């Protein structure tokens, strides 16, 4: 593993994501709501959960899952038992009451107009503050009206994994949440509907890279050749993301 670590470290200036420096608070209100409302939802919901033993005991780590409905983060939070911070688009913060609720539960406002670089920097803030980051690699809820819903993932999750190469990426697949709250049809969640969620085995970037044939190229590439290094990194990001999405499908993501 040491050779993998050193090989990847050679290319640091090409993959490192700098956090913006924002402090992520303890959000005691989040903990209170998670134990009160979360406990109530555990009674109301009928969610079959598997693989909880795969959830890392300590943070930081990233939970990466498929995206079917607005209730997906809630289902992941109550089944994992973890305080998870999600990046949410600024549209969710325009309503006065929703804005305060989102901030109470530690969700982080992002502006899509500023591009992905700022969002990655804010995601890095969560990790740098030793918190748990939730991410949906697809970038948005599935637009499909019928299965299969799972679409191609964006490479942001791979870029974060590469920038924090010893941090676990935990894949989670869920199904049935779309029926809980069908986009553009249901205004309120139907938490009594049956659903399922499966947590897979976590993987770090270093572990994954050590199993790839491109490792030899990472070891031998000329660091000063920026175009080649950037092309190689882009190829690895795409491959890591595709592997992750395939794992979500194998876990049961519809």
C-alpha positions in Angstrom: 0.0 0.0 0.0 2.9 2.4 0.7 3.8 2.4 -3.0 0.3 3.4 -3.9 0.3 6.2 -1.4 3.6 7.6 -2.6 2.6 7.2 -6.3 -0.6 9.2 -5.8 1.1 11.8 -3.6 3.4 12.7 -6.5 0.4 14.1 -8.4 -1.0 16.0 -5.4 -1.1 19.4 -7.1 -3.4 18.0 -9.8 -6.0 16.4 -7.5 -6.0 18.3 -4.2 -9.3 20.1 -3.4 -8.7 23.0 -1.0 -11.5 23.5 1.6 -12.9 27.0 1.8 -12.1 27.2 5.5 -15.7 27.3 6.7 -16.3 25.8 10.1 -19.0 23.3 10.4 -20.8 23.6 13.7 -22.1 20.9 16.1 -25.7 21.7 15.2 -27.1 20.5 18.5 -30.6 21.1 17.1 -29.8 18.5 14.5 -28.9 15.9 17.1 -32.1 16.7 19.0 -34.3 16.4 15.9 -32.5 13.2 14.9 -33.2 11.6 18.3 -36.8 12.8 18.6 -38.3 13.0 15.1 -35.9 10.3 13.9 -37.1 7.9 16.7 -40.7 8.6 15.8 -40.1 8.0 12.1 -38.4 4.7 12.9 -41.7 3.6 14.4 -43.8 4.8 11.5 -41.6 3.7 8.6 -41.3 0.2 7.3 -37.8 0.2 6.0 -35.9 -3.1 5.6 -32.2 -2.3 6.4 -29.2 -4.5 5.6 -25.5 -4.0 5.9 -25.4 -1.6 8.8 -22.3 -3.4 10.0 -20.5 -1.8 7.0 -21.0 1.8 8.3 -17.7 3.2 9.6 -17.6 3.7 13.3 -15.7 7.0 13.1 -15.8 10.0 10.8 -15.0 11.5 8.4 -16.5 9.5 5.6 -18.8 9.9 2.6 -22.1 8.2 2.1 -22.9 7.9 -1.6 -26.3 6.7 -2.8 -28.8 6.7 -5.6 -31.4 9.5 -5.7 -35.1 8.8 -6.2 -37.0 11.3 -4.0 -36.8 14.2 -1.6 -37.0 11.8 1.3 -33.8 9.9 0.4 -31.6 11.9 2.9 -34.2 11.3 5.7 -34.2 7.6 5.1 -30.4 7.4 5.1 -30.1 9.5 8.2 -32.7 7.5 10.3 -31.4 4.1 9.1 -27.7 4.9 9.5 -28.1 6.6 12.9 -25.5 9.2 11.8 -25.5 12.9 11.7 -25.0 13.5 7.9 -24.4 16.8 6.2 -25.8 17.1 2.6 -25.1 19.9 0.1 -28.5 21.3 -0.9 -29.3 23.6 -3.8 -30.1 27.2 -2.9 -33.7 26.7 -4.1 -34.4 24.8 -0.9 -33.5 27.8 1.2 -35.8 30.4 -0.4 -38.8 29.6 1.7 -38.5 31.1 5.2 -39.5 28.0 7.2 -37.8 25.5 5.0 -34.6 27.6 5.1 -34.5 27.6 8.9 -35.3 23.9 9.0 -32.5 23.1 6.5 -30.0 25.1 8.6 -31.2 23.5 11.9 -30.4 20.1 10.5 -27.0 21.1 9.2 -27.6 21.0 5.5 -25.4 23.3 3.5 -26.6 25.7 0.9 -24.9 25.7 -2.5 -25.4 27.9 -5.6 -25.4 25.9 -8.8 -24.6 29.0 -10.8 -21.2 29.3 -9.2 -20.2 25.9 -10.6 -18.9 22.6 -9.3 -15.6 23.9 -7.9 -17.3 25.8 -5.1 -19.5 22.9 -4.2 -16.5 20.6 -4.0 -14.7 23.1 -1.8 -17.7 23.2 0.5 -17.9 19.4 0.5 -14.2 19.4 1.5 -15.1 21.7 4.4 -17.4 19.0 5.8 -14.7 16.4 5.6 -12.0 18.7 6.9 -14.2 19.3 10.0 -14.3 15.6 10.6 -18.0 15.3 9.7 -20.0 12.9 7.6 -20.9 14.0 4.1 -23.9 12.7 2.2 -23.7 12.8 -1.6 -25.8 11.7 -4.5 -23.4 11.0 -7.4 -26.2 11.4 -10.0 -26.3 15.1 -9.0 -30.1 15.2 -8.9 -33.2 13.1 -8.6 -33.8 10.6 -11.3 -35.9 12.0 -14.2 -37.0 8.6 -15.3 -40.7 7.8 -14.9 -40.1 4.0 -14.6 -37.2 1.7 -13.9 -34.3 1.7 -14.4 -33.9 4.9 -12.5 -30.2 4.8 -11.8 -28.3 7.0 -14.2 -24.6 7.9 -14.8 -22.8 9.4 -11.9 -20.9 12.7 -11.9 -17.3 12.5 -11.0 -17.5 14.8 -8.0 -17.5 11.9 -5.6 -14.4 10.5 -7.2 -12.6 13.9 -6.9 -13.4 14.0 -3.2 -12.3 10.4 -2.7 -9.0 11.2 -4.5 -8.4 14.4 -2.5 -9.0 12.5 0.8 -7.5 9.1 -0.3 -7.7 7.4 3.1 -11.3 8.4 3.7 -14.0 5.6 3.3 -16.6 6.0 0.6 -19.7 4.1 1.8 -22.1 3.0 -1.0 -25.8 2.9 -0.1 -28.7 1.8 -2.3 -32.3 2.3 -1.5 -35.6 1.5 -3.1 -39.2 2.3 -2.4 -38.5 6.0 -1.5 -39.9 7.2 -4.8 -43.3 5.7 -3.8 -43.0 7.5 -0.5 -42.9 10.9 -2.3 -43.3 10.8 -6.0 -41.6 13.9 -7.6 -44.1 16.6 -8.7 -47.1 14.5 -7.4 -46.9 14.2 -3.6 -46.6 17.3 -1.4 -46.1 15.3 1.8 -44.1 12.1 2.4 -45.9 8.8 2.8 -43.5 7.3 5.3 -45.7 4.3 5.9 -44.9 2.9 2.4 -42.5 -0.1 2.4 -38.9 0.6 1.4 -35.5 -1.0 1.6 -31.9 0.2 2.0 -28.6 -1.6 1.8 -25.2 -0.4 2.9 -22.3 -1.9 1.0 -18.6 -2.3 2.0 -16.7 1.0 2.1 -13.7 1.6 -0.1 -10.9 4.3 0.0 -9.3 5.8 -3.0 -5.9 4.2 -2.1 -7.5 0.8 -1.8 -9.3 1.2 -5.2 -6.3 2.6 -7.0 -4.1 -0.3 -5.8 -6.3 -2.7 -7.7 -6.3 -0.7 -11.0 -4.0 -1.4 -14.0 -3.5 2.4 -14.3 -1.4 2.3 -11.1 1.7 1.7 -13.2 1.0 4.8 -15.2 0.4 6.8 -12.0 3.9 5.6 -10.8 5.7 6.4 -14.1 4.0 9.4 -15.5 6.1 12.6 -15.8 4.6 15.0 -13.2 5.6 18.1 -15.2 3.5 17.0 -18.2 0.3 18.6 -17.0 -1.9 17.6 -19.9 -1.1 13.9 -19.5 -1.6 14.0 -15.8 -4.9 15.7 -16.0 -6.1 13.2 -18.7 -5.0 10.3 -16.4 -6.8 11.8 -13.4 -10.0 12.4 -15.4 -9.9 8.8 -16.6 -9.5 7.5 -13.1 -12.3 9.8 -11.8 -14.6 8.4 -14.5 -13.7 4.8 -13.8 -14.1 5.2 -10.0 -17.5 6.8 -10.4 -18.6 4.1 -12.9 -17.4 1.4 -10.5 -19.4 3.0 -7.6 -22.6 3.3 -9.6 -22.2 -0.4 -10.6 -21.9 -1.3 -6.9 -25.1 0.7 -6.2 -26.9 -1.3 -8.9 -25.6 -4.6 -7.4 -26.8 -3.5 -3.9 -30.3 -3.1 -5.3 -30.6 0.5 -6.6 -33.5 0.3 -9.1 
